[in-house]
Amino acid sequence: MLGNMKLGLIILLTGIVVVFSVLVLLIIIIKVYSTVVSNAQNSIEAKRVEKQAVKEAAVQEEAPAPVVETAAEKEDDGTIPGEIIAAIAAAVEVIFGEGAVTVTSVRKAKVQRTSKRRSAWKAAGMAENTRAF
């Protein structure tokens, strides 16, 4: 009986050692794989950013900057408040850089709604809430 207990204990300890050894090996493999994948993604992103910078530099060399006209110089026709025009002009300045482009006019978009057509937001909400699982 003591021999069977000793054998069972040896088998138990061997199993525990094997399981934890395989778990440690899996952890190491996953860490190495994640490092390789993140390095590959970073190099791809760096190449994309470099290509975009070269493309933007070429575009800036080809096209001269448009004439600058501030929102204060543009007469407000009363349909769009001056604060909105200022916010749009500031957003354009932030996106394209200071002095790169100028907002020369701001007008409301024409609304082409029919009673059967949904707005873009309503259509997106409907699609999100009714899609299959």
Buried (B, 14 or more C-beta within 10 A) or exposed (E): EEEEEEEEEEEEEEEEEEEEEEEEEEEEEEEEEEEEEEEEEEEEEEEEEEEEEEEEEEEEEEEEEEEEEEBEEBEEEEEEEEEBBBEBBEEBBEEEEEEEBBBEEBEEEEEEEEEEEEEEEEEEEEEEEEEEE
